Every structure is written in C-alpha cells, then in structure tokens.
C-alpha cells in the first residue's frame, strides 16, 4: 500500500500512482518539505502542492519553481498560485 504522507519519487517513464484517499484539514506545516529537500540535497524541477494554503510557510522562496494548487481563499507568499474553486 502506498503511504499517503509521501514523499513520492517518480522517474519520467514511471506511472504516477497516488493513494486513494488523502486527508487534511488546515494547519499544514509547509517548512518540513523544503527542509527535507535541502537535507537530501534535492533540487526538483518543480514542486507541486495541493493545499488550502492554511499553514506555516517558509520565509524565503526556494531556487526552484513552486506551484500551489489552492482550494480556498488563503494567500500564498510566493510561487505560482492556481485557484481550484470559486
């Protein structure tokens, strides 16, 4: 069974398989994913975050692109924001 917490690693030729259910509810800490990437010395081509944008953000923008797919009205401090609902 796939762990819903991630991180998920895929190569460009591998199919993307995600868990059937992912639960959430606000108060997300966004800092740990950036810390983990730095600790592992990883620089993704793109980081894609599905979120309600309710949580704690890293103070400065990373040196790779970040796209926030947001359901809700909370702002994001940097990166590209795509609104998923009205």
PyMOL Python script that loads the backbone (N, CA, C, O; Angstrom):
from pymol import cmd

cmd.read_pdbstr("""\
ATOM      1  N   UNK A   1       0.843  -1.198   0.000  1.00  0.00           N
ATOM      2  CA  UNK A   1       0.000   0.000   0.000  1.00  0.00           C
ATOM      3  C   UNK A   1       0.877   1.247   0.000  1.00  0.00           C
ATOM      4  O   UNK A   1       1.878   1.310   0.713  1.00  0.00           O
ATOM      5  N   UNK A   2       0.503   2.216  -0.787  1.00  0.00           N
ATOM      6  CA  UNK A   2       1.248   3.462  -0.910  1.00  0.00           C
ATOM      7  C   UNK A   2       1.017   4.336   0.319  1.00  0.00           C
ATOM      8  O   UNK A   2      -0.124   4.514   0.747  1.00  0.00           O
ATOM      9  N   UNK A   3       2.076   4.875   0.880  1.00  0.00           N
ATOM     10  CA  UNK A   3       1.990   5.757   2.039  1.00  0.00           C
ATOM     11  C   UNK A   3       1.490   7.127   1.593  1.00  0.00           C
ATOM     12  O   UNK A   3       2.123   7.773   0.758  1.00  0.00           O
ATOM     13  N   UNK A   4       0.363   7.576   2.139  1.00  0.00           N
ATOM     14  CA  UNK A   4      -0.248   8.846   1.731  1.00  0.00           C
ATOM     15  C   UNK A   4       0.580  10.057   2.144  1.00  0.00           C
ATOM     16  O   UNK A   4       0.370  11.150   1.618  1.00  0.00           O
ATOM     17  N   UNK A   5       1.511   9.885   3.068  1.00  0.00           N
ATOM     18  CA  UNK A   5       2.284  11.029   3.542  1.00  0.00           C
ATOM     19  C   UNK A   5       3.364  11.452   2.569  1.00  0.00           C
ATOM     20  O   UNK A   5       3.842  12.584   2.639  1.00  0.00           O
ATOM     21  N   UNK A   6       3.761  10.571   1.660  1.00  0.00           N
ATOM     22  CA  UNK A   6       4.836  10.901   0.744  1.00  0.00           C
ATOM     23  C   UNK A   6       6.164  10.894   1.479  1.00  0.00           C
ATOM     24  O   UNK A   6       6.191  10.425   2.617  1.00  0.00           O
ATOM     25  N   UNK A   7       7.230  11.358   0.942  1.00  0.00           N
ATOM     26  CA  UNK A   7       7.304  11.872  -0.421  1.00  0.00           C
ATOM     27  C   UNK A   7       7.222  10.744  -1.441  1.00  0.00           C
ATOM     28  O   UNK A   7       7.552   9.595  -1.145  1.00  0.00           O
ATOM     29  N   UNK A   8       6.784  11.086  -2.628  1.00  0.00           N
ATOM     30  CA  UNK A   8       6.694  10.121  -3.713  1.00  0.00           C
ATOM     31  C   UNK A   8       7.731  10.486  -4.759  1.00  0.00           C
ATOM     32  O   UNK A   8       7.821  11.645  -5.166  1.00  0.00           O
ATOM     33  N   UNK A   9       8.498   9.530  -5.190  1.00  0.00           N
ATOM     34  CA  UNK A   9       9.530   9.740  -6.205  1.00  0.00           C
ATOM     35  C   UNK A   9       9.140   8.974  -7.462  1.00  0.00           C
ATOM     36  O   UNK A   9       8.796   7.794  -7.401  1.00  0.00           O
ATOM     37  N   UNK A  10       9.197   9.641  -8.576  1.00  0.00           N
ATOM     38  CA  UNK A  10       8.887   9.008  -9.852  1.00  0.00           C
ATOM     39  C   UNK A  10       9.885   9.464 -10.898  1.00  0.00           C
ATOM     40  O   UNK A  10      10.337  10.610 -10.886  1.00  0.00           O
ATOM     41  N   UNK A  11      10.219   8.577 -11.783  1.00  0.00           N
ATOM     42  CA  UNK A  11      11.014   8.914 -12.959  1.00  0.00           C
ATOM     43  C   UNK A  11      10.035   9.258 -14.078  1.00  0.00           C
ATOM     44  O   UNK A  11       8.868   8.871 -14.023  1.00  0.00           O
ATOM     45  N   UNK A  12      10.499   9.972 -15.077  1.00  0.00           N
ATOM     46  CA  UNK A  12       9.596  10.439 -16.135  1.00  0.00           C
ATOM     47  C   UNK A  12       8.899   9.294 -16.864  1.00  0.00           C
ATOM     48  O   UNK A  12       7.821   9.497 -17.422  1.00  0.00           O
ATOM     49  N   UNK A  13       9.477   8.112 -16.876  1.00  0.00           N
ATOM     50  CA  UNK A  13       8.882   6.973 -17.576  1.00  0.00           C
ATOM     51  C   UNK A  13       7.983   6.118 -16.674  1.00  0.00           C
ATOM     52  O   UNK A  13       7.351   5.182 -17.162  1.00  0.00           O
ATOM     53  N   UNK A  14       7.912   6.414 -15.384  1.00  0.00           N
ATOM     54  CA  UNK A  14       7.099   5.625 -14.468  1.00  0.00           C
ATOM     55  C   UNK A  14       5.696   6.207 -14.358  1.00  0.00           C
ATOM     56  O   UNK A  14       5.528   7.425 -14.413  1.00  0.00           O
ATOM     57  N   UNK A  15       4.688   5.355 -14.202  1.00  0.00           N
ATOM     58  CA  UNK A  15       3.326   5.881 -14.000  1.00  0.00           C
ATOM     59  C   UNK A  15       3.202   6.531 -12.625  1.00  0.00           C
ATOM     60  O   UNK A  15       3.801   6.069 -11.653  1.00  0.00           O
ATOM     61  N   UNK A  16       2.434   7.587 -12.554  1.00  0.00           N
ATOM     62  CA  UNK A  16       2.169   8.268 -11.286  1.00  0.00           C
ATOM     63  C   UNK A  16       1.024   7.554 -10.592  1.00  0.00           C
ATOM     64  O   UNK A  16      -0.085   7.484 -11.123  1.00  0.00           O
ATOM     65  N   UNK A  17       1.289   7.024  -9.410  1.00  0.00           N
ATOM     66  CA  UNK A  17       0.274   6.327  -8.626  1.00  0.00           C
ATOM     67  C   UNK A  17       0.189   7.032  -7.272  1.00  0.00           C
ATOM     68  O   UNK A  17       1.182   7.124  -6.551  1.00  0.00           O
ATOM     69  N   UNK A  18      -0.984   7.521  -6.936  1.00  0.00           N
ATOM     70  CA  UNK A  18      -1.179   8.198  -5.650  1.00  0.00           C
ATOM     71  C   UNK A  18      -2.203   7.422  -4.829  1.00  0.00           C
ATOM     72  O   UNK A  18      -2.988   6.651  -5.383  1.00  0.00           O
ATOM     73  N   UNK A  19      -2.200   7.619  -3.520  1.00  0.00           N
ATOM     74  CA  UNK A  19      -3.164   6.900  -2.679  1.00  0.00           C
ATOM     75  C   UNK A  19      -4.605   7.280  -3.013  1.00  0.00           C
ATOM     76  O   UNK A  19      -4.865   8.377  -3.507  1.00  0.00           O
ATOM     77  N   UNK A  20      -5.534   6.373  -2.741  1.00  0.00           N
ATOM     78  CA  UNK A  20      -6.946   6.618  -2.998  1.00  0.00           C
ATOM     79  C   UNK A  20      -7.520   7.728  -2.147  1.00  0.00           C
ATOM     80  O   UNK A  20      -8.409   8.453  -2.594  1.00  0.00           O
ATOM     81  N   UNK A  21      -7.027   7.873  -0.925  1.00  0.00           N
ATOM     82  CA  UNK A  21      -7.531   8.920  -0.020  1.00  0.00           C
ATOM     83  C   UNK A  21      -6.363   9.653   0.615  1.00  0.00           C
ATOM     84  O   UNK A  21      -5.394   9.045   1.070  1.00  0.00           O
ATOM     85  N   UNK A  22      -6.476  10.964   0.636  1.00  0.00           N
ATOM     86  CA  UNK A  22      -5.525  11.808   1.347  1.00  0.00           C
ATOM     87  C   UNK A  22      -6.348  12.723   2.234  1.00  0.00           C
ATOM     88  O   UNK A  22      -7.244  13.419   1.757  1.00  0.00           O
ATOM     89  N   UNK A  23      -6.048  12.724   3.514  1.00  0.00           N
ATOM     90  CA  UNK A  23      -6.835  13.514   4.466  1.00  0.00           C
ATOM     91  C   UNK A  23      -6.065  14.756   4.888  1.00  0.00           C
ATOM     92  O   UNK A  23      -4.835  14.754   4.921  1.00  0.00           O
ATOM     93  N   UNK A  24      -6.777  15.786   5.202  1.00  0.00           N
ATOM     94  CA  UNK A  24      -6.166  17.021   5.663  1.00  0.00           C
ATOM     95  C   UNK A  24      -7.195  17.849   6.395  1.00  0.00           C
ATOM     96  O   UNK A  24      -8.280  17.364   6.715  1.00  0.00           O
ATOM     97  N   UNK A  25      -6.858  19.098   6.661  1.00  0.00           N
ATOM     98  CA  UNK A  25      -7.814  19.940   7.344  1.00  0.00           C
ATOM     99  C   UNK A  25      -7.234  21.215   7.883  1.00  0.00           C
ATOM    100  O   UNK A  25      -7.693  21.711   8.912  1.00  0.00           O
ATOM    101  N   UNK A  26      -6.232  21.768   7.218  1.00  0.00           N
ATOM    102  CA  UNK A  26      -5.678  23.038   7.654  1.00  0.00           C
ATOM    103  C   UNK A  26      -4.562  22.879   8.664  1.00  0.00           C
ATOM    104  O   UNK A  26      -4.380  21.815   9.256  1.00  0.00           O
ATOM    105  N   UNK A  27      -3.818  23.962   8.849  1.00  0.00           N
ATOM    106  CA  UNK A  27      -2.724  23.953   9.803  1.00  0.00           C
ATOM    107  C   UNK A  27      -1.497  23.211   9.315  1.00  0.00           C
ATOM    108  O   UNK A  27      -0.713  22.708  10.119  1.00  0.00           O
ATOM    109  N   UNK A  28      -1.326  23.137   8.023  1.00  0.00           N
ATOM    110  CA  UNK A  28      -0.204  22.409   7.434  1.00  0.00           C
ATOM    111  C   UNK A  28       1.100  23.138   7.683  1.00  0.00           C
ATOM    112  O   UNK A  28       1.161  24.364   7.591  1.00  0.00           O
ATOM    113  N   UNK A  29       2.139  22.390   7.996  1.00  0.00           N
ATOM    114  CA  UNK A  29       3.482  22.932   8.073  1.00  0.00           C
ATOM    115  C   UNK A  29       4.162  22.717   6.735  1.00  0.00           C
ATOM    116  O   UNK A  29       4.506  21.583   6.401  1.00  0.00           O
ATOM    117  N   UNK A  30       4.365  23.768   5.963  1.00  0.00           N
ATOM    118  CA  UNK A  30       4.997  23.637   4.656  1.00  0.00           C
ATOM    119  C   UNK A  30       6.517  23.645   4.750  1.00  0.00           C
ATOM    120  O   UNK A  30       7.184  23.253   3.793  1.00  0.00           O
ATOM    121  N   UNK A  31       7.074  24.071   5.849  1.00  0.00           N
ATOM    122  CA  UNK A  31       8.527  24.167   6.017  1.00  0.00           C
ATOM    123  C   UNK A  31       9.210  22.799   5.926  1.00  0.00           C
ATOM    124  O   UNK A  31      10.253  22.704   5.278  1.00  0.00           O
ATOM    125  N   UNK A  32       8.678  21.730   6.542  1.00  0.00           N
ATOM    126  CA  UNK A  32       9.392  20.444   6.525  1.00  0.00           C
ATOM    127  C   UNK A  32       9.729  19.908   5.138  1.00  0.00           C
ATOM    128  O   UNK A  32      10.790  19.309   4.962  1.00  0.00           O
ATOM    129  N   UNK A  33       8.873  20.102   4.163  1.00  0.00           N
ATOM    130  CA  UNK A  33       9.189  19.580   2.826  1.00  0.00           C
ATOM    131  C   UNK A  33      10.398  20.291   2.235  1.00  0.00           C
ATOM    132  O   UNK A  33      11.215  19.662   1.561  1.00  0.00           O
ATOM    133  N   UNK A  34      10.523  21.578   2.473  1.00  0.00           N
ATOM    134  CA  UNK A  34      11.676  22.325   1.973  1.00  0.00           C
ATOM    135  C   UNK A  34      12.937  21.951   2.746  1.00  0.00           C
ATOM    136  O   UNK A  34      14.016  21.857   2.162  1.00  0.00           O
ATOM    137  N   UNK A  35      12.807  21.738   4.053  1.00  0.00           N
ATOM    138  CA  UNK A  35      13.941  21.278   4.856  1.00  0.00           C
ATOM    139  C   UNK A  35      14.409  19.907   4.384  1.00  0.00           C
ATOM    140  O   UNK A  35      15.610  19.660   4.277  1.00  0.00           O
ATOM    141  N   UNK A  36      13.446  19.000   4.097  1.00  0.00           N
ATOM    142  CA  UNK A  36      13.778  17.656   3.648  1.00  0.00           C
ATOM    143  C   UNK A  36      14.503  17.696   2.302  1.00  0.00           C
ATOM    144  O   UNK A  36      15.487  16.983   2.103  1.00  0.00           O
ATOM    145  N   UNK A  37      14.017  18.527   1.382  1.00  0.00           N
ATOM    146  CA  UNK A  37      14.677  18.657   0.087  1.00  0.00           C
ATOM    147  C   UNK A  37      16.114  19.147   0.249  1.00  0.00           C
ATOM    148  O   UNK A  37      17.023  18.633  -0.403  1.00  0.00           O
ATOM    149  N   UNK A  38      16.321  20.135   1.114  1.00  0.00           N
ATOM    150  CA  UNK A  38      17.666  20.663   1.355  1.00  0.00           C
ATOM    151  C   UNK A  38      18.557  19.608   2.015  1.00  0.00           C
ATOM    152  O   UNK A  38      19.718  19.444   1.640  1.00  0.00           O
ATOM    153  N   UNK A  39      18.012  18.905   2.988  1.00  0.00           N
ATOM    154  CA  UNK A  39      18.765  17.871   3.707  1.00  0.00           C
ATOM    155  C   UNK A  39      19.213  16.753   2.760  1.00  0.00           C
ATOM    156  O   UNK A  39      20.322  16.235   2.887  1.00  0.00           O
ATOM    157  N   UNK A  40      18.353  16.388   1.822  1.00  0.00           N
ATOM    158  CA  UNK A  40      18.665  15.329   0.845  1.00  0.00           C
ATOM    159  C   UNK A  40      19.409  15.858  -0.368  1.00  0.00           C
ATOM    160  O   UNK A  40      19.729  15.106  -1.288  1.00  0.00           O
ATOM    161  N   UNK A  41      19.684  17.172  -0.363  1.00  0.00           N
ATOM    162  CA  UNK A  41      20.368  17.831  -1.478  1.00  0.00           C
ATOM    163  C   UNK A  41      19.639  17.604  -2.803  1.00  0.00           C
ATOM    164  O   UNK A  41      20.243  17.310  -3.834  1.00  0.00           O
ATOM    165  N   UNK A  42      18.333  17.751  -2.730  1.00  0.00           N
ATOM    166  CA  UNK A  42      17.489  17.606  -3.910  1.00  0.00           C
ATOM    167  C   UNK A  42      17.011  18.972  -4.379  1.00  0.00           C
ATOM    168  O   UNK A  42      16.621  19.821  -3.576  1.00  0.00           O
ATOM    169  N   UNK A  43      17.049  19.166  -5.678  1.00  0.00           N
ATOM    170  CA  UNK A  43      16.507  20.385  -6.270  1.00  0.00           C
ATOM    171  C   UNK A  43      15.542  19.950  -7.364  1.00  0.00           C
ATOM    172  O   UNK A  43      15.963  19.655  -8.483  1.00  0.00           O
ATOM    173  N   UNK A  44      14.250  19.908  -7.047  1.00  0.00           N
ATOM    174  CA  UNK A  44      13.287  19.447  -8.053  1.00  0.00           C
ATOM    175  C   UNK A  44      13.162  20.438  -9.207  1.00  0.00           C
ATOM    176  O   UNK A  44      13.446  21.628  -9.067  1.00  0.00           O
ATOM    177  N   UNK A  45      12.732  19.916 -10.336  1.00  0.00           N
ATOM    178  CA  UNK A  45      12.418  20.789 -11.468  1.00  0.00           C
ATOM    179  C   UNK A  45      11.191  21.621 -11.156  1.00  0.00           C
ATOM    180  O   UNK A  45      11.031  22.734 -11.657  1.00  0.00           O
ATOM    181  N   UNK A  46      10.318  21.060 -10.314  1.00  0.00           N
ATOM    182  CA  UNK A  46       9.076  21.725  -9.926  1.00  0.00           C
ATOM    183  C   UNK A  46       8.538  21.052  -8.678  1.00  0.00           C
ATOM    184  O   UNK A  46       8.589  19.828  -8.561  1.00  0.00           O
ATOM    185  N   UNK A  47       8.021  21.840  -7.742  1.00  0.00           N
ATOM    186  CA  UNK A  47       7.315  21.298  -6.579  1.00  0.00           C
ATOM    187  C   UNK A  47       5.860  21.711  -6.713  1.00  0.00           C
ATOM    188  O   UNK A  47       5.549  22.898  -6.809  1.00  0.00           O
ATOM    189  N   UNK A  48       4.972  20.729  -6.720  1.00  0.00           N
ATOM    190  CA  UNK A  48       3.544  20.953  -6.891  1.00  0.00           C
ATOM    191  C   UNK A  48       2.856  20.625  -5.575  1.00  0.00           C
ATOM    192  O   UNK A  48       2.966  19.504  -5.077  1.00  0.00           O
ATOM    193  N   UNK A  49       2.141  21.603  -5.006  1.00  0.00           N
ATOM    194  CA  UNK A  49       1.488  21.427  -3.702  1.00  0.00           C
ATOM    195  C   UNK A  49      -0.015  21.608  -3.836  1.00  0.00           C
ATOM    196  O   UNK A  49      -0.477  22.667  -4.261  1.00  0.00           O
ATOM    197  N   UNK A  50      -0.782  20.585  -3.476  1.00  0.00           N
ATOM    198  CA  UNK A  50      -2.233  20.684  -3.382  1.00  0.00           C
ATOM    199  C   UNK A  50      -2.537  21.094  -1.953  1.00  0.00           C
ATOM    200  O   UNK A  50      -2.104  20.414  -1.023  1.00  0.00           O
ATOM    201  N   UNK A  51      -3.272  22.192  -1.743  1.00  0.00           N
ATOM    202  CA  UNK A  51      -3.421  22.732  -0.397  1.00  0.00           C
ATOM    203  C   UNK A  51      -4.624  23.651  -0.280  1.00  0.00           C
ATOM    204  O   UNK A  51      -5.197  24.089  -1.277  1.00  0.00           O
ATOM    205  N   UNK A  52      -4.995  23.933   0.968  1.00  0.00           N
ATOM    206  CA  UNK A  52      -5.951  25.001   1.227  1.00  0.00           C
ATOM    207  C   UNK A  52      -5.201  26.281   1.603  1.00  0.00           C
ATOM    208  O   UNK A  52      -5.816  27.312   1.875  1.00  0.00           O
ATOM    209  N   UNK A  53      -3.859  26.204   1.617  1.00  0.00           N
ATOM    210  CA  UNK A  53      -2.951  27.321   1.928  1.00  0.00           C
ATOM    211  C   UNK A  53      -3.100  27.824   3.352  1.00  0.00           C
ATOM    212  O   UNK A  53      -2.694  28.945   3.658  1.00  0.00           O
ATOM    213  N   UNK A  54      -3.671  27.021   4.216  1.00  0.00           N
ATOM    214  CA  UNK A  54      -3.782  27.361   5.636  1.00  0.00           C
ATOM    215  C   UNK A  54      -2.628  26.681   6.362  1.00  0.00           C
ATOM    216  O   UNK A  54      -2.675  25.476   6.608  1.00  0.00           O
ATOM    217  N   UNK A  55      -1.601  27.438   6.701  1.00  0.00           N
ATOM    218  CA  UNK A  55      -0.473  26.825   7.378  1.00  0.00           C
ATOM    219  C   UNK A  55       0.719  27.740   7.477  1.00  0.00           C
ATOM    220  O   UNK A  55       0.636  28.936   7.195  1.00  0.00           O
ATOM    221  N   UNK A  56       1.841  27.157   7.887  1.00  0.00           N
ATOM    222  CA  UNK A  56       3.084  27.896   8.083  1.00  0.00           C
ATOM    223  C   UNK A  56       3.987  27.713   6.871  1.00  0.00           C
ATOM    224  O   UNK A  56       4.336  26.593   6.498  1.00  0.00           O
ATOM    225  N   UNK A  57       4.359  28.839   6.263  1.00  0.00           N
ATOM    226  CA  UNK A  57       5.194  28.824   5.068  1.00  0.00           C
ATOM    227  C   UNK A  57       6.632  29.155   5.415  1.00  0.00           C
ATOM    228  O   UNK A  57       6.916  29.804   6.421  1.00  0.00           O
ATOM    229  N   UNK A  58       7.517  28.703   4.573  1.00  0.00           N
ATOM    230  CA  UNK A  58       8.923  29.063   4.651  1.00  0.00           C
ATOM    231  C   UNK A  58       9.029  30.560   4.342  1.00  0.00           C
ATOM    232  O   UNK A  58       8.280  31.079   3.515  1.00  0.00           O
ATOM    233  N   UNK A  59       9.951  31.245   4.999  1.00  0.00           N
ATOM    234  CA  UNK A  59      10.073  32.696   4.828  1.00  0.00           C
ATOM    235  C   UNK A  59      10.539  33.107   3.439  1.00  0.00           C
ATOM    236  O   UNK A  59      10.023  34.065   2.863  1.00  0.00           O
ATOM    237  N   UNK A  60      11.516  32.379   2.902  1.00  0.00           N
ATOM    238  CA  UNK A  60      12.015  32.824   1.594  1.00  0.00           C
ATOM    239  C   UNK A  60      11.723  31.777   0.518  1.00  0.00           C
ATOM    240  O   UNK A  60      11.647  30.578   0.785  1.00  0.00           O
ATOM    241  N   UNK A  61      11.565  32.269  -0.678  1.00  0.00           N
ATOM    242  CA  UNK A  61      11.249  31.434  -1.827  1.00  0.00           C
ATOM    243  C   UNK A  61      12.448  30.558  -2.190  1.00  0.00           C
ATOM    244  O   UNK A  61      13.581  31.039  -2.178  1.00  0.00           O
ATOM    245  N   UNK A  62      12.224  29.288  -2.511  1.00  0.00           N
ATOM    246  CA  UNK A  62      13.348  28.434  -2.914  1.00  0.00           C
ATOM    247  C   UNK A  62      13.830  28.799  -4.321  1.00  0.00           C
ATOM    248  O   UNK A  62      13.207  29.605  -5.011  1.00  0.00           O
ATOM    249  N   UNK A  63      14.944  28.195  -4.732  1.00  0.00           N
ATOM    250  CA  UNK A  63      15.504  28.492  -6.049  1.00  0.00           C
ATOM    251  C   UNK A  63      14.994  27.530  -7.131  1.00  0.00           C
ATOM    252  O   UNK A  63      15.663  27.307  -8.140  1.00  0.00           O
ATOM    253  N   UNK A  64      13.813  26.970  -6.911  1.00  0.00           N
ATOM    254  CA  UNK A  64      13.137  26.147  -7.909  1.00  0.00           C
ATOM    255  C   UNK A  64      11.672  26.554  -7.925  1.00  0.00           C
ATOM    256  O   UNK A  64      11.174  27.095  -6.938  1.00  0.00           O
ATOM    257  N   UNK A  65      10.974  26.305  -9.028  1.00  0.00           N
ATOM    258  CA  UNK A  65       9.575  26.735  -9.112  1.00  0.00           C
ATOM    259  C   UNK A  65       8.648  25.931  -8.207  1.00  0.00           C
ATOM    260  O   UNK A  65       8.798  24.721  -8.039  1.00  0.00           O
ATOM    261  N   UNK A  66       7.693  26.643  -7.634  1.00  0.00           N
ATOM    262  CA  UNK A  66       6.669  26.028  -6.782  1.00  0.00           C
ATOM    263  C   UNK A  66       5.308  26.472  -7.307  1.00  0.00           C
ATOM    264  O   UNK A  66       5.065  27.661  -7.515  1.00  0.00           O
ATOM    265  N   UNK A  67       4.430  25.502  -7.516  1.00  0.00           N
ATOM    266  CA  UNK A  67       3.054  25.792  -7.907  1.00  0.00           C
ATOM    267  C   UNK A  67       2.148  25.332  -6.783  1.00  0.00           C
ATOM    268  O   UNK A  67       2.220  24.186  -6.341  1.00  0.00           O
ATOM    269  N   UNK A  68       1.298  26.233  -6.328  1.00  0.00           N
ATOM    270  CA  UNK A  68       0.320  25.940  -5.279  1.00  0.00           C
ATOM    271  C   UNK A  68      -1.048  25.776  -5.936  1.00  0.00           C
ATOM    272  O   UNK A  68      -1.575  26.734  -6.502  1.00  0.00           O
ATOM    273  N   UNK A  69      -1.622  24.598  -5.871  1.00  0.00           N
ATOM    274  CA  UNK A  69      -2.982  24.358  -6.339  1.00  0.00           C
ATOM    275  C   UNK A  69      -3.872  24.526  -5.120  1.00  0.00           C
ATOM    276  O   UNK A  69      -3.895  23.663  -4.243  1.00  0.00           O
ATOM    277  N   UNK A  70      -4.606  25.631  -5.057  1.00  0.00           N
ATOM    278  CA  UNK A  70      -5.277  26.035  -3.818  1.00  0.00           C
ATOM    279  C   UNK A  70      -6.791  25.895  -3.925  1.00  0.00           C
ATOM    280  O   UNK A  70      -7.423  26.403  -4.851  1.00  0.00           O
ATOM    281  N   UNK A  71      -7.342  25.197  -2.958  1.00  0.00           N
ATOM    282  CA  UNK A  71      -8.795  25.149  -2.769  1.00  0.00           C
ATOM    283  C   UNK A  71      -9.071  25.958  -1.513  1.00  0.00           C
ATOM    284  O   UNK A  71      -8.778  25.514  -0.403  1.00  0.00           O
ATOM    285  N   UNK A  72      -9.623  27.119  -1.686  1.00  0.00           N
ATOM    286  CA  UNK A  72      -9.841  28.037  -0.582  1.00  0.00           C
ATOM    287  C   UNK A  72      -9.371  29.425  -0.964  1.00  0.00           C
ATOM    288  O   UNK A  72      -8.981  29.664  -2.107  1.00  0.00           O
ATOM    289  N   UNK A  73      -9.407  30.334  -0.012  1.00  0.00           N
ATOM    290  CA  UNK A  73      -9.086  31.737  -0.301  1.00  0.00           C
ATOM    291  C   UNK A  73      -7.800  32.230   0.351  1.00  0.00           C
ATOM    292  O   UNK A  73      -7.419  33.382   0.141  1.00  0.00           O
ATOM    293  N   UNK A  74      -7.128  31.407   1.125  1.00  0.00           N
ATOM    294  CA  UNK A  74      -5.907  31.855   1.803  1.00  0.00           C
ATOM    295  C   UNK A  74      -4.815  32.172   0.777  1.00  0.00           C
ATOM    296  O   UNK A  74      -4.706  31.492  -0.244  1.00  0.00           O
ATOM    297  N   UNK A  75      -4.012  33.198   1.046  1.00  0.00           N
ATOM    298  CA  UNK A  75      -2.948  33.571   0.123  1.00  0.00           C
ATOM    299  C   UNK A  75      -1.725  32.663   0.271  1.00  0.00           C
ATOM    300  O   UNK A  75      -1.575  31.969   1.276  1.00  0.00           O
ATOM    301  N   UNK A  76      -0.867  32.676  -0.730  1.00  0.00           N
ATOM    302  CA  UNK A  76       0.444  32.033  -0.651  1.00  0.00           C
ATOM    303  C   UNK A  76       1.485  33.142  -0.751  1.00  0.00           C
ATOM    304  O   UNK A  76       1.262  34.117  -1.469  1.00  0.00           O
ATOM    305  N   UNK A  77       2.622  33.026  -0.050  1.00  0.00           N
ATOM    306  CA  UNK A  77       3.580  34.125  -0.015  1.00  0.00           C
ATOM    307  C   UNK A  77       4.444  34.271  -1.255  1.00  0.00           C
ATOM    308  O   UNK A  77       4.966  35.358  -1.504  1.00  0.00           O
ATOM    309  N   UNK A  78       4.613  33.223  -2.033  1.00  0.00           N
ATOM    310  CA  UNK A  78       5.445  33.237  -3.228  1.00  0.00           C
ATOM    311  C   UNK A  78       5.107  32.010  -4.065  1.00  0.00           C
ATOM    312  O   UNK A  78       4.360  31.134  -3.629  1.00  0.00           O
ATOM    313  N   UNK A  79       5.653  31.959  -5.248  1.00  0.00           N
ATOM    314  CA  UNK A  79       5.354  30.863  -6.160  1.00  0.00           C
ATOM    315  C   UNK A  79       4.118  31.182  -6.996  1.00  0.00           C
ATOM    316  O   UNK A  79       3.511  32.243  -6.857  1.00  0.00           O
ATOM    317  N   UNK A  80       3.768  30.260  -7.847  1.00  0.00           N
ATOM    318  CA  UNK A  80       2.598  30.403  -8.726  1.00  0.00           C
ATOM    319  C   UNK A  80       1.383  29.782  -8.052  1.00  0.00           C
ATOM    320  O   UNK A  80       1.428  28.631  -7.617  1.00  0.00           O
ATOM    321  N   UNK A  81       0.302  30.543  -7.966  1.00  0.00           N
ATOM    322  CA  UNK A  81      -0.928  30.068  -7.343  1.00  0.00           C
ATOM    323  C   UNK A  81      -1.966  29.788  -8.418  1.00  0.00           C
ATOM    324  O   UNK A  81      -2.202  30.621  -9.293  1.00  0.00           O
ATOM    325  N   UNK A  82      -2.596  28.596  -8.350  1.00  0.00           N
ATOM    326  CA  UNK A  82      -3.689  28.251  -9.251  1.00  0.00           C
ATOM    327  C   UNK A  82      -4.896  27.956  -8.380  1.00  0.00           C
ATOM    328  O   UNK A  82      -4.856  27.068  -7.528  1.00  0.00           O
ATOM    329  N   UNK A  83      -5.973  28.706  -8.597  1.00  0.00           N
ATOM    330  CA  UNK A  83      -7.204  28.562  -7.812  1.00  0.00           C
ATOM    331  C   UNK A  83      -8.009  27.374  -8.321  1.00  0.00           C
ATOM    332  O   UNK A  83      -8.311  27.293  -9.511  1.00  0.00           O
ATOM    333  N   UNK A  84      -8.358  26.456  -7.434  1.00  0.00           N
ATOM    334  CA  UNK A  84      -9.093  25.258  -7.829  1.00  0.00           C
ATOM    335  C   UNK A  84     -10.608  25.396  -7.711  1.00  0.00           C
ATOM    336  O   UNK A  84     -11.342  24.581  -8.269  1.00  0.00           O
ATOM    337  N   UNK A  85     -11.080  26.393  -7.008  1.00  0.00           N
ATOM    338  CA  UNK A  85     -12.527  26.582  -6.873  1.00  0.00           C
ATOM    339  C   UNK A  85     -12.849  28.072  -6.918  1.00  0.00           C
ATOM    340  O   UNK A  85     -11.945  28.907  -6.936  1.00  0.00           O
ATOM    341  N   UNK A  86     -14.129  28.399  -6.937  1.00  0.00           N
ATOM    342  CA  UNK A  86     -14.555  29.800  -6.980  1.00  0.00           C
ATOM    343  C   UNK A  86     -14.264  30.523  -5.693  1.00  0.00           C
ATOM    344  O   UNK A  86     -14.564  31.710  -5.571  1.00  0.00           O
TER     345      UNK A  86
END
""", "prot")
cmd.dss("prot")
cmd.show_as("cartoon", "prot")
cmd.util.cbc("prot")
cmd.orient("prot")
